[in-house]
Amino acid sequence: MSYFIYPERGVYHLPKKNILVLSCIDLRLTDNLLEFLHFDNLTNRYDHFALAGTSLMTQAENPKLTILLDHAKLESGIKSYKNWNEVWRDHVRIAIALHDIRDVYIIEHEDCGAYQNFLTKEALADGEHSCHVKFSKALAKELHQFQVDDQTTVTLNVHCFLLDLRGNIEHLYSIHDKDLPSLASAKE
């Protein structure tokens, strides 16, 4: 039994098959992340992709969010960041092809170095939490109708979470197949 606080039952639909997990590279919360995945009955049923800043780096070229990023800092620290979204998307394609994933967990975490280093002061003025919601929600919407190739689009159920420094999980947002019943807590 966990001593951590996780989202209540029914807040989001639990995946029934294999999933893809996107998380940050932060070392401090790896065990907490794994415990949450086990709690959601996902033991040995997920591909794990770790990317500095989680959704932040996948959205660096998003026209609605790019203004929130300090591109001078990014370019001096990570020369290839503009390619990261395509690498991530290639990984999603491989996970669909090899493991037939239909769900994605985007797991952000508080006190994220990438957010603190690469967002503008103006963006952080609203708080890091608000930034995690904006970036993860944008990625979720991008992934929901995922274009695998020129002829194939796959509907993915995407769930966004925020992991705090004590290991607790907050559900931020979910987008799912329209045939599933709506979630009362999904924030539009």
N, CA and C atoms as an extended XYZ file, in Angstrom:
564
Properties=species:S:1:pos:R:3:atomname:S:1:resname:S:1:resid:I:1 pbc="F F F"
N         0.848       -1.182        0.000 N   MET     1
C         0.000        0.000        0.000 CA  MET     1
C         0.893        1.244        0.000 C   MET     1
N         0.470        2.225       -0.739 N   SER     2
C         1.246        3.446       -0.878 CA  SER     2
C         0.875        4.452        0.217 C   SER     2
N         1.866        5.214        0.611 N   TYR     3
C         1.622        6.294        1.551 CA  TYR     3
C         1.568        7.626        0.831 C   TYR     3
N         1.581        7.575       -0.483 N   PHE     4
C         1.545        8.779       -1.291 CA  PHE     4
C         0.118        9.128       -1.668 C   PHE     4
N        -0.076       10.364       -2.057 N   ILE     5
C        -1.384       10.814       -2.505 CA  ILE     5
C        -1.412       10.735       -4.026 C   ILE     5
N        -2.367        9.970       -4.533 N   TYR     6
C        -2.552        9.806       -5.964 CA  TYR     6
C        -3.953       10.283       -6.340 C   TYR     6
N        -4.210       10.517       -7.617 N   PRO     7
C        -5.558       10.939       -8.016 CA  PRO     7
C        -6.608        9.913       -7.597 C   PRO     7
N        -7.782       10.414       -7.268 N   GLU     8
C        -8.875        9.536       -6.856 CA  GLU     8
C        -9.338        8.673       -8.015 C   GLU     8
N        -9.899        7.550       -7.671 N   ARG     9
C       -10.453        6.628       -8.661 CA  ARG     9
C       -11.502        7.363       -9.506 C   ARG     9
N       -11.439        7.169      -10.821 N   GLY    10
C       -12.420        7.772      -11.717 CA  GLY    10
C       -12.035        9.131      -12.273 C   GLY    10
N       -10.940        9.699      -11.797 N   VAL    11
C       -10.509       11.009      -12.303 CA  VAL    11
C       -10.016       10.882      -13.737 C   VAL    11
N        -9.417        9.744      -14.067 N   TYR    12
C        -8.983        9.455      -15.431 CA  TYR    12
C        -9.167        7.959      -15.666 C   TYR    12
N        -9.231        7.583      -16.929 N   HIS    13
C        -9.420        6.185      -17.294 CA  HIS    13
C        -8.096        5.435      -17.212 C   HIS    13
N        -8.080        4.359      -16.465 N   LEU    14
C        -6.868        3.542      -16.377 CA  LEU    14
C        -6.665        2.776      -17.680 C   LEU    14
N        -5.446        2.771      -18.174 N   PRO    15
C        -5.158        2.019      -19.398 CA  PRO    15
C        -5.315        0.520      -19.182 C   PRO    15
N        -5.788       -0.157      -20.205 N   LYS    16
C        -5.966       -1.602      -20.116 CA  LYS    16
C        -4.859       -2.353      -20.839 C   LYS    16
N        -4.107       -1.647      -21.669 N   LYS    17
C        -3.038       -2.285      -22.440 CA  LYS    17
C        -1.729       -1.553      -22.195 C   LYS    17
N        -0.773       -1.759      -23.058 N   ASN    18
C         0.534       -1.111      -22.937 CA  ASN    18
C         0.413        0.394      -23.120 C   ASN    18
N         1.310        1.126      -22.465 N   ILE    19
C         1.309        2.579      -22.571 CA  ILE    19
C         2.730        3.086      -22.835 C   ILE    19
N         2.803        4.364      -23.144 N   LEU    20
C         4.073        5.065      -23.276 CA  LEU    20
C         4.113        6.128      -22.187 C   LEU    20
N         5.217        6.201      -21.481 N   VAL    21
C         5.408        7.183      -20.416 CA  VAL    21
C         6.481        8.169      -20.855 C   VAL    21
N         6.166        9.453      -20.758 N   LEU    22
C         7.160       10.514      -20.954 CA  LEU    22
C         7.388       11.162      -19.609 C   LEU    22
N         8.640       11.191      -19.182 N   SER    23
C         8.977       11.859      -17.934 CA  SER    23
C        10.264       12.635      -18.123 C   SER    23
N        10.664       13.331      -17.081 N   CYS    24
C        11.886       14.121      -17.092 CA  CYS    24
C        13.079       13.221      -16.740 C   CYS    24
N        14.267       13.742      -16.957 N   ILE    25
C        15.482       13.002      -16.618 CA  ILE    25
C        15.886       13.172      -15.164 C   ILE    25
N        15.157       13.975      -14.392 N   ASP    26
C        15.501       14.242      -12.996 CA  ASP    26
C        15.630       12.934      -12.217 C   ASP    26
N        16.748       12.770      -11.545 N   LEU    27
C        17.043       11.530      -10.819 CA  LEU    27
C        16.330       11.412       -9.482 C   LEU    27
N        15.887       12.533       -8.927 N   ARG    28
C        15.358       12.531       -7.564 CA  ARG    28
C        14.051       11.768       -7.413 C   ARG    28
N        13.294       11.622       -8.497 N   LEU    29
C        11.936       11.108       -8.362 CA  LEU    29
C        11.687        9.804       -9.114 C   LEU    29
N        12.741        9.153       -9.552 N   THR    30
C        12.591        7.921      -10.329 CA  THR    30
C        11.813        6.857       -9.570 C   THR    30
N        12.161        6.619       -8.319 N   ASP    31
C        11.458        5.601       -7.536 CA  ASP    31
C         9.988        5.961       -7.342 C   ASP    31
N         9.709        7.243       -7.121 N   ASN    32
C         8.324        7.677       -6.943 CA  ASN    32
C         7.518        7.489       -8.228 C   ASN    32
N         8.135        7.771       -9.351 N   LEU    33
C         7.478        7.575      -10.640 CA  LEU    33
C         7.138        6.101      -10.844 C   LEU    33
N         8.094        5.221      -10.573 N   LEU    34
C         7.855        3.789      -10.746 CA  LEU    34
C         6.763        3.282       -9.807 C   LEU    34
N         6.747        3.780       -8.577 N   GLU    35
C         5.704        3.349       -7.638 CA  GLU    35
C         4.322        3.754       -8.136 C   GLU    35
N         4.207        4.968       -8.687 N   PHE    36
C         2.925        5.408       -9.234 CA  PHE    36
C         2.500        4.519      -10.409 C   PHE    36
N         3.417        4.189      -11.289 N   LEU    37
C         3.079        3.331      -12.425 CA  LEU    37
C         2.642        1.953      -11.948 C   LEU    37
N         3.281        1.431      -10.911 N   HIS    38
C         2.869        0.149      -10.343 CA  HIS    38
C         1.484        0.271       -9.705 C   HIS    38
N         1.222        1.395       -9.037 N   PHE    39
C        -0.078        1.638       -8.421 CA  PHE    39
C        -1.189        1.605       -9.473 C   PHE    39
N        -0.889        2.135      -10.672 N   ASP    40
C        -1.875        2.132      -11.760 CA  ASP    40
C        -1.875        0.813      -12.535 C   ASP    40
N        -1.308       -0.240      -11.952 N   ASN    41
C        -1.291       -1.578      -12.533 CA  ASN    41
C        -0.604       -1.607      -13.897 C   ASN    41
N         0.509       -0.889      -14.007 N   LEU    42
C         1.226       -0.809      -15.276 CA  LEU    42
C         2.580       -1.529      -15.247 C   LEU    42
N         2.809       -2.335      -14.234 N   THR    43
C         4.068       -3.058      -14.131 CA  THR    43
C         4.324       -3.847      -15.410 C   THR    43
N         5.493       -3.630      -16.012 N   ASN    44
C         5.912       -4.313      -17.240 CA  ASN    44
C         4.968       -4.079      -18.420 C   ASN    44
N         4.231       -2.945      -18.407 N   ARG    45
C         3.321       -2.641      -19.510 CA  ARG    45
C         3.551       -1.233      -20.057 C   ARG    45
N         4.767       -0.712      -19.915 N   TYR    46
C         5.004        0.631      -20.426 CA  TYR    46
C         6.389        0.769      -21.039 C   TYR    46
N         6.439        1.587      -22.084 N   ASP    47
C         7.703        2.068      -22.627 CA  ASP    47
C         7.976        3.372      -21.906 C   ASP    47
N         9.223        3.628      -21.588 N   HIS    48
C         9.565        4.843      -20.839 CA  HIS    48
C        10.544        5.676      -21.651 C   HIS    48
N        10.174        6.919      -21.893 N   PHE    49
C        11.024        7.859      -22.619 CA  PHE    49
C        11.272        9.042      -21.686 C   PHE    49
N        12.530        9.325      -21.391 N   ALA    50
C        12.876       10.435      -20.502 CA  ALA    50
C        13.488       11.564      -21.322 C   ALA    50
N        12.981       12.758      -21.091 N   LEU    51
C        13.416       13.932      -21.836 CA  LEU    51
C        13.502       15.103      -20.866 C   LEU    51
N        14.629       15.794      -20.851 N   ALA    52
C        14.794       16.945      -19.959 CA  ALA    52
C        13.615       17.906      -20.150 C   ALA    52
N        12.938       18.222      -19.059 N   GLY    53
C        11.809       19.142      -19.128 CA  GLY    53
C        10.509       18.503      -19.551 C   GLY    53
N        10.494       17.224      -19.779 N   THR    54
C         9.303       16.473      -20.197 CA  THR    54
C         8.647       17.165      -21.390 C   THR    54
N         7.464       17.742      -21.217 N   SER    55
C         6.736       18.341      -22.343 CA  SER    55
C         7.342       19.664      -22.810 C   SER    55
N         8.069       20.328      -21.949 N   LEU    56
C         8.659       21.622      -22.295 CA  LEU    56
C         9.463       21.539      -23.589 C   LEU    56
N        10.322       20.551      -23.694 N   MET    57
C        11.216       20.466      -24.846 CA  MET    57
C        10.509       19.962      -26.098 C   MET    57
N         9.374       19.313      -25.947 N   THR    58
C         8.619       18.894      -27.130 CA  THR    58
C         7.834       20.061      -27.722 C   THR    58
N         7.658       21.110      -26.940 N   GLN    59
C         6.841       22.244      -27.361 CA  GLN    59
C         7.662       23.500      -27.630 C   GLN    59
N         8.968       23.363      -27.742 N   ALA    60
C         9.848       24.528      -27.925 CA  ALA    60
C         9.557       25.295      -29.206 C   ALA    60
N         8.979       24.633      -30.182 N   GLU    61
C         8.650       25.299      -31.448 CA  GLU    61
C         7.147       25.518      -31.618 C   GLU    61
N         6.371       25.262      -30.583 N   ASN    62
C         4.926       25.490      -30.626 CA  ASN    62
C         4.675       26.997      -30.680 C   ASN    62
N         4.019       27.491      -31.745 N   PRO    63
C         3.829       28.941      -31.893 CA  PRO    63
C         3.119       29.609      -30.714 C   PRO    63
N         2.261       28.865      -30.007 N   LYS    64
C         1.536       29.434      -28.869 CA  LYS    64
C         2.386       29.489      -27.601 C   LYS    64
N         3.454       28.685      -27.544 N   LEU    65
C         4.241       28.590      -26.319 CA  LEU    65
C         5.679       29.083      -26.467 C   LEU    65
N         6.150       29.217      -27.673 N   THR    66
C         7.557       29.553      -27.886 CA  THR    66
C         7.956       30.878      -27.229 C   THR    66
N         7.014       31.778      -27.082 N   ILE    67
C         7.299       33.073      -26.454 CA  ILE    67
C         7.651       32.926      -24.970 C   ILE    67
N         7.260       31.815      -24.377 N   LEU    68
C         7.539       31.579      -22.958 CA  LEU    68
C         8.968       31.087      -22.711 C   LEU    68
N         9.653       30.735      -23.784 N   LEU    69
C        11.000       30.170      -23.668 CA  LEU    69
C        12.076       31.216      -23.912 C   LEU    69
N        13.152       31.089      -23.173 N   ASP    70
C        14.327       31.930      -23.373 CA  ASP    70
C        15.220       31.207      -24.382 C   ASP    70
N        15.038       31.524      -25.662 N   HIS    71
C        15.728       30.793      -26.723 CA  HIS    71
C        17.236       31.015      -26.707 C   HIS    71
N        17.685       32.150      -26.220 N   ALA    72
C        19.135       32.386      -26.136 CA  ALA    72
C        19.767       31.391      -25.161 C   ALA    72
N        19.123       31.170      -24.013 N   LYS    73
C        19.633       30.185      -23.045 CA  LYS    73
C        19.565       28.769      -23.627 C   LYS    73
N        18.459       28.473      -24.277 N   LEU    74
C        18.320       27.151      -24.877 CA  LEU    74
C        19.419       26.882      -25.892 C   LEU    74
N        19.626       27.819      -26.790 N   GLU    75
C        20.614       27.630      -27.852 CA  GLU    75
C        22.041       27.559      -27.316 C   GLU    75
N        22.305       28.234      -26.208 N   SER    76
C        23.653       28.147      -25.633 CA  SER    76
C        23.847       26.859      -24.844 C   SER    76
N        22.765       26.286      -24.341 N   GLY    77
C        22.878       25.082      -23.519 CA  GLY    77
C        22.576       23.793      -24.256 C   GLY    77
N        21.619       23.833      -25.178 N   ILE    78
C        21.185       22.630      -25.888 CA  ILE    78
C        21.060       22.982      -27.367 C   ILE    78
N        22.084       22.740      -28.092 N   LYS    79
C        22.123       23.144      -29.496 CA  LYS    79
C        21.081       22.427      -30.356 C   LYS    79
N        20.725       21.204      -30.005 N   SER    80
C        19.829       20.404      -30.843 CA  SER    80
C        18.375       20.401      -30.364 C   SER    80
N        18.000       21.284      -29.444 N   TYR    81
C        16.662       21.205      -28.851 CA  TYR    81
C        15.532       21.258      -29.872 C   TYR    81
N        15.751       21.906      -31.006 N   LYS    82
C        14.693       22.010      -32.016 CA  LYS    82
C        14.366       20.642      -32.626 C   LYS    82
N        15.250       19.690      -32.499 N   ASN    83
C        15.020       18.345      -33.035 CA  ASN    83
C        14.352       17.406      -32.032 C   ASN    83
N        14.273       17.812      -30.784 N   TRP    84
C        13.797       16.904      -29.744 CA  TRP    84
C        12.359       16.461      -29.960 C   TRP    84
N        11.492       17.349      -30.439 N   ASN    85
C        10.104       16.967      -30.652 CA  ASN    85
C        10.009       15.875      -31.716 C   ASN    85
N        10.807       15.974      -32.758 N   GLU    86
C        10.751       14.947      -33.800 CA  GLU    86
C        11.303       13.615      -33.291 C   GLU    86
N        12.330       13.646      -32.459 N   VAL    87
C        12.847       12.411      -31.852 CA  VAL    87
C        11.758       11.786      -30.976 C   VAL    87
N        11.088       12.604      -30.190 N   TRP    88
C         9.991       12.127      -29.344 CA  TRP    88
C         8.891       11.502      -30.207 C   TRP    88
N         8.495       12.197      -31.268 N   ARG    89
C         7.428       11.699      -32.149 CA  ARG    89
C         7.835       10.371      -32.808 C   ARG    89
N         9.102       10.244      -33.182 N   ASP    90
C         9.582        8.969      -33.736 CA  ASP    90
C         9.452        7.858      -32.702 C   ASP    90
N         9.733        8.176      -31.456 N   HIS    91
C         9.604        7.173      -30.403 CA  HIS    91
C         8.138        6.767      -30.216 C   HIS    91
N         7.220        7.730      -30.302 N   VAL    92
C         5.791        7.400      -30.212 CA  VAL    92
C         5.423        6.443      -31.346 C   VAL    92
N         5.892        6.728      -32.545 N   ARG    93
C         5.605        5.853      -33.695 CA  ARG    93
C         6.115        4.429      -33.454 C   ARG    93
N         7.316        4.321      -32.928 N   ILE    94
C         7.888        2.996      -32.657 CA  ILE    94
C         7.093        2.270      -31.578 C   ILE    94
N         6.689        2.997      -30.535 N   ALA    95
C         5.902        2.378      -29.458 CA  ALA    95
C         4.546        1.891      -29.976 C   ALA    95
N         3.943        2.632      -30.883 N   ILE    96
C         2.674        2.202      -31.488 CA  ILE    96
C         2.910        0.944      -32.319 C   ILE    96
N         3.952        0.955      -33.144 N   ALA    97
C         4.226       -0.179      -34.035 CA  ALA    97
C         4.621       -1.446      -33.273 C   ALA    97
N         5.483       -1.311      -32.279 N   LEU    98
C         6.000       -2.489      -31.590 CA  LEU    98
C         5.126       -2.972      -30.436 C   LEU    98
N         4.493       -2.050      -29.731 N   HIS    99
C         3.759       -2.423      -28.514 CA  HIS    99
C         2.297       -2.024      -28.520 C   HIS    99
N         1.824       -1.535      -29.651 N   ASP   100
C         0.408       -1.193      -29.822 CA  ASP   100
C        -0.117       -0.297      -28.692 C   ASP   100
N         0.684        0.703      -28.320 N   ILE   101
C         0.239        1.591      -27.234 CA  ILE   101
C        -0.970        2.402      -27.699 C   ILE   101
N        -1.864        2.673      -26.762 N   ARG   102
C        -3.031        3.519      -27.024 CA  ARG   102
C        -3.193        4.601      -25.954 C   ARG   102
N        -2.295        4.572      -24.970 N   ASP   103
C        -2.325        5.560      -23.892 CA  ASP   103
C        -0.926        6.117      -23.685 C   ASP   103
N        -0.881        7.389      -23.312 N   VAL   104
C         0.377        8.056      -22.990 CA  VAL   104
C         0.217        8.747      -21.650 C   VAL   104
N         1.181        8.555      -20.771 N   TYR   105
C         1.257        9.308      -19.519 CA  TYR   105
C         2.371       10.338      -19.690 C   TYR   105
N         2.031       11.605      -19.493 N   ILE   106
C         3.019       12.681      -19.453 CA  ILE   106
C         3.185       13.025      -17.984 C   ILE   106
N         4.368       12.762      -17.439 N   ILE   107
C         4.563       12.963      -16.005 CA  ILE   107
C         5.617       14.047      -15.785 C   ILE   107
N         5.115       15.227      -15.483 N   GLU   108
C         5.942       16.393      -15.166 CA  GLU   108
C         6.335       16.292      -13.688 C   GLU   108
N         7.248       17.150      -13.249 N   HIS   109
C         7.547       17.191      -11.820 CA  HIS   109
C         7.875       18.618      -11.399 C   HIS   109
N         7.594       18.894      -10.133 N   GLU   110
C         7.888       20.236       -9.633 CA  GLU   110
C         9.384       20.411       -9.415 C   GLU   110
N         9.802       21.658       -9.342 N   ASP   111
C        11.206       22.018       -9.162 CA  ASP   111
C        12.058       21.479      -10.310 C   ASP   111
N        11.533       21.642      -11.529 N   CYS   112
C        12.198       21.128      -12.725 CA  CYS   112
C        13.264       22.117      -13.194 C   CYS   112
N        14.490       21.648      -13.291 N   GLY   113
C        15.601       22.493      -13.722 CA  GLY   113
C        15.422       23.049      -15.122 C   GLY   113
N        14.867       22.253      -16.031 N   ALA   114
C        14.654       22.732      -17.401 CA  ALA   114
C        13.654       23.889      -17.412 C   ALA   114
N        12.579       23.769      -16.656 N   TYR   115
C        11.601       24.857      -16.587 CA  TYR   115
C        12.242       26.106      -15.988 C   TYR   115
N        12.986       25.923      -14.921 N   GLN   116
C        13.594       27.066      -14.242 CA  GLN   116
C        14.684       27.728      -15.073 C   GLN   116
N        15.394       26.953      -15.878 N   ASN   117
C        16.491       27.500      -16.665 CA  ASN   117
C        16.074       28.039      -18.023 C   ASN   117
N        15.052       27.445      -18.642 N   PHE   118
C        14.770       27.778      -20.027 CA  PHE   118
C        13.481       28.551      -20.258 C   PHE   118
N        12.713       28.795      -19.210 N   LEU   119
C        11.533       29.656      -19.353 CA  LEU   119
C        11.919       31.094      -19.012 C   LEU   119
N        11.215       32.034      -19.607 N   THR   120
C        11.467       33.442      -19.305 CA  THR   120
C        10.978       33.751      -17.888 C   THR   120
N        11.468       34.830      -17.338 N   LYS   121
C        11.010       35.260      -16.008 CA  LYS   121
C         9.520       35.584      -16.041 C   LYS   121
N         9.069       36.133      -17.153 N   GLU   122
C         7.645       36.462      -17.298 CA  GLU   122
C         6.786       35.194      -17.264 C   GLU   122
N         7.258       34.148      -17.917 N   ALA   123
C         6.514       32.881      -17.917 CA  ALA   123
C         6.438       32.301      -16.510 C   ALA   123
N         7.536       32.358      -15.786 N   LEU   124
C         7.575       31.803      -14.432 CA  LEU   124
C         6.852       32.670      -13.410 C   LEU   124
N         6.522       33.902      -13.784 N   ALA   125
C         5.804       34.795      -12.861 CA  ALA   125
C         4.454       34.198      -12.467 C   ALA   125
N         3.844       33.428      -13.370 N   ASP   126
C         2.569       32.772      -13.065 CA  ASP   126
C         2.765       31.509      -12.227 C   ASP   126
N         4.002       31.119      -12.032 N   GLY   127
C         4.315       29.926      -11.249 CA  GLY   127
C         4.657       28.749      -12.143 C   GLY   127
N         5.552       27.926      -11.650 N   GLU   128
C         5.979       26.752      -12.404 CA  GLU   128
C         4.811       25.808      -12.668 C   GLU   128
N         3.916       25.650      -11.706 N   HIS   129
C         2.766       24.762      -11.854 CA  HIS   129
C         1.951       25.138      -13.092 C   HIS   129
N         1.670       26.408      -13.242 N   SER   130
C         0.901       26.889      -14.390 CA  SER   130
C         1.601       26.555      -15.701 C   SER   130
N         2.917       26.661      -15.714 N   CYS   131
C         3.697       26.339      -16.915 CA  CYS   131
C         3.619       24.850      -17.236 C   CYS   131
N         3.674       24.000      -16.219 N   HIS   132
C         3.552       22.555      -16.451 CA  HIS   132
C         2.192       22.236      -17.070 C   HIS   132
N         1.157       22.886      -16.594 N   VAL   133
C        -0.179       22.654      -17.148 CA  VAL   133
C        -0.211       23.066      -18.618 C   VAL   133
N         0.292       24.254      -18.932 N   LYS   134
C         0.264       24.747      -20.318 CA  LYS   134
C         1.018       23.828      -21.266 C   LYS   134
N         2.233       23.453      -20.910 N   PHE   135
C         3.065       22.664      -21.811 CA  PHE   135
C         2.563       21.225      -21.937 C   PHE   135
N         2.176       20.609      -20.822 N   SER   136
C         1.705       19.218      -20.904 CA  SER   136
C         0.369       19.134      -21.628 C   SER   136
N        -0.495       20.098      -21.413 N   LYS   137
C        -1.794       20.113      -22.090 CA  LYS   137
C        -1.610       20.292      -23.600 C   LYS   137
N        -0.681       21.156      -23.998 N   ALA   138
C        -0.402       21.356      -25.428 CA  ALA   138
C         0.106       20.064      -26.058 C   ALA   138
N         1.011       19.374      -25.367 N   LEU   139
C         1.522       18.109      -25.887 CA  LEU   139
C         0.407       17.067      -25.949 C   LEU   139
N        -0.435       17.010      -24.935 N   ALA   140
C        -1.544       16.043      -24.923 CA  ALA   140
C        -2.452       16.252      -26.131 C   ALA   140
N        -2.784       17.484      -26.415 N   LYS   141
C        -3.656       17.771      -27.558 CA  LYS   141
C        -2.982       17.401      -28.875 C   LYS   141
N        -1.672       17.589      -28.946 N   GLU   142
C        -0.904       17.229      -30.141 CA  GLU   142
C        -0.871       15.712      -30.340 C   GLU   142
N        -0.789       14.974      -29.249 N   LEU   143
C        -0.689       13.515      -29.322 CA  LEU   143
C        -2.026       12.813      -29.534 C   LEU   143
N        -3.116       13.434      -29.143 N   HIS   144
C        -4.419       12.761      -29.129 CA  HIS   144
C        -4.768       12.148      -30.492 C   HIS   144
N        -4.668       12.907      -31.551 N   GLN   145
C        -4.849       12.374      -32.915 CA  GLN   145
C        -3.473       12.336      -33.542 C   GLN   145
N        -2.764       11.253      -33.316 N   PHE   146
C        -1.355       11.164      -33.683 CA  PHE   146
C        -1.197       10.608      -35.089 C   PHE   146
N        -0.501       11.368      -35.920 N   GLN   147
C        -0.262       10.943      -37.297 CA  GLN   147
C         0.982       10.058      -37.356 C   GLN   147
N         0.758        8.782      -37.580 N   VAL   148
C         1.838        7.803      -37.639 CA  VAL   148
C         2.595        7.935      -38.961 C   VAL   148
N         1.830        8.049      -40.056 N   ASP   149
C         2.414        8.246      -41.380 CA  ASP   149
C         1.380        8.986      -42.231 C   ASP   149
N         1.638        9.089      -43.520 N   ASP   150
C         0.734        9.848      -44.395 CA  ASP   150
C        -0.680        9.283      -44.461 C   ASP   150
N        -0.830        7.998      -44.210 N   GLN   151
C        -2.156        7.375      -44.306 CA  GLN   151
C        -2.774        6.985      -42.961 C   GLN   151
N        -2.018        7.038      -41.892 N   THR   152
C        -2.495        6.477      -40.625 CA  THR   152
C        -2.462        7.504      -39.496 C   THR   152
N        -3.623        7.667      -38.866 N   THR   153
C        -3.732        8.473      -37.654 CA  THR   153
C        -4.284        7.571      -36.552 C   THR   153
N        -3.677        7.636      -35.380 N   VAL   154
C        -4.090        6.812      -34.246 CA  VAL   154
C        -4.596        7.730      -33.141 C   VAL   154
N        -5.733        7.369      -32.564 N   THR   155
C        -6.251        8.110      -31.424 CA  THR   155
C        -5.590        7.581      -30.153 C   THR   155
N        -4.912        8.476      -29.445 N   LEU   156
C        -4.254        8.122      -28.188 CA  LEU   156
C        -4.959        8.808      -27.025 C   LEU   156
N        -5.129        8.090      -25.941 N   ASN   157
C        -5.622        8.668      -24.702 CA  ASN   157
C        -4.404        9.204      -23.972 C   ASN   157
N        -4.444       10.467      -23.580 N   VAL   158
C        -3.268       11.085      -22.983 CA  VAL   158
C        -3.637       11.645      -21.613 C   VAL   158
N        -2.812       11.330      -20.622 N   HIS   159
C        -3.035       11.758      -19.248 CA  HIS   159
C        -1.806       12.514      -18.761 C   HIS   159
N        -2.024       13.698      -18.223 N   CYS   160
C        -0.940       14.551      -17.730 CA  CYS   160
C        -0.972       14.589      -16.203 C   CYS   160
N         0.206       14.446      -15.616 N   PHE   161
C         0.338       14.414      -14.165 CA  PHE   161
C         1.494       15.315      -13.738 C   PHE   161
N         1.451       15.725      -12.475 N   LEU   162
C         2.557       16.464      -11.873 CA  LEU   162
C         2.965       15.720      -10.607 C   LEU   162
N         4.229       15.375      -10.543 N   LEU   163
C         4.820       14.669       -9.413 CA  LEU   163
C         5.481       15.699       -8.513 C   LEU   163
N         5.092       15.729       -7.231 N   ASP   164
C         5.739       16.691       -6.338 CA  ASP   164
C         6.979       16.066       -5.700 C   ASP   164
N         7.714       16.857       -4.964 N   LEU   165
C         8.993       16.392       -4.423 CA  LEU   165
C         8.846       15.361       -3.310 C   LEU   165
N         7.646       15.136       -2.820 N   ARG   166
C         7.399       14.097       -1.818 CA  ARG   166
C         6.887       12.803       -2.450 C   ARG   166
N         6.671       12.826       -3.775 N   GLY   167
C         6.210       11.625       -4.456 CA  GLY   167
C         4.715       11.582       -4.701 C   GLY   167
N         4.003       12.641       -4.331 N   ASN   168
C         2.567       12.690       -4.575 CA  ASN   168
C         2.308       13.045       -6.035 C   ASN   168
N         1.181       12.576       -6.553 N   ILE   169
C         0.817       12.794       -7.953 CA  ILE   169
C        -0.467       13.610       -8.027 C   ILE   169
N        -0.430       14.640       -8.864 N   GLU   170
C        -1.622       15.441       -9.153 CA  GLU   170
C        -1.996       15.210      -10.615 C   GLU   170
N        -3.259       14.937      -10.860 N   HIS   171
C        -3.756       14.804      -12.231 CA  HIS   171
C        -3.975       16.213      -12.768 C   HIS   171
N        -3.356       16.526      -13.912 N   LEU   172
C        -3.478       17.855      -14.503 CA  LEU   172
C        -4.529       17.917      -15.598 C   LEU   172
N        -4.578       16.887      -16.442 N   TYR   173
C        -5.431       16.959      -17.623 CA  TYR   173
C        -5.473       15.589      -18.282 C   TYR   173
N        -6.590       15.267      -18.918 N   SER   174
C        -6.689       14.065      -19.741 CA  SER   174
C        -7.467       14.384      -21.003 C   SER   174
N        -7.074       13.762      -22.070 N   ILE   175
C        -7.825       13.813      -23.326 CA  ILE   175
C        -7.904       12.367      -23.801 C   ILE   175
N        -9.109       11.942      -24.184 N   HIS   176
C        -9.316       10.528      -24.471 CA  HIS   176
C       -10.246       10.357      -25.652 C   HIS   176
N       -10.353        9.130      -26.086 N   ASP   177
C       -11.214        8.778      -27.202 CA  ASP   177
C       -12.628        9.263      -26.927 C   ASP   177
N       -13.240        9.884      -27.920 N   LYS   178
C       -14.579       10.461      -27.742 CA  LYS   178
C       -15.627        9.422      -27.374 C   LYS   178
N       -15.342        8.147      -27.640 N   ASP   179
C       -16.301        7.099      -27.303 CA  ASP   179
C       -16.305        6.754      -25.823 C   ASP   179
N       -15.280        7.187      -25.114 N   LEU   180
C       -15.228        6.928      -23.674 CA  LEU   180
C       -16.089        7.952      -22.945 C   LEU   180
N       -16.655        7.594      -21.814 N   PRO   181
C       -17.421        8.587      -21.060 CA  PRO   181
C       -16.520        9.750      -20.647 C   PRO   181
N       -17.111       10.922      -20.585 N   SER   182
C       -16.294       12.100      -20.239 CA  SER   182
C       -15.865       12.037      -18.787 C   SER   182
N       -14.754       12.694      -18.517 N   LEU   183
C       -14.222       12.743      -17.164 CA  LEU   183
C       -14.694       14.036      -16.510 C   LEU   183
N       -15.241       13.932      -15.338 N   ALA   184
C       -15.759       15.112      -14.645 CA  ALA   184
C       -14.676       16.116      -14.322 C   ALA   184
N       -13.468       15.658      -14.062 N   SER   185
C       -12.429       16.578      -13.611 CA  SER   185
C       -11.528       17.081      -14.727 C   SER   185
N       -11.744       16.622      -15.972 N   ALA   186
C       -10.866       17.089      -17.068 CA  ALA   186
C       -11.103       18.573      -17.304 C   ALA   186
N       -10.036       19.333      -17.192 N   LYS   187
C       -10.146       20.782      -17.324 CA  LYS   187
C        -9.895       21.166      -18.779 C   LYS   187
N       -10.786       21.896      -19.354 N   GLU   188
C       -10.604       22.353      -20.742 CA  GLU   188
C        -9.855       23.639      -20.790 C   GLU   188
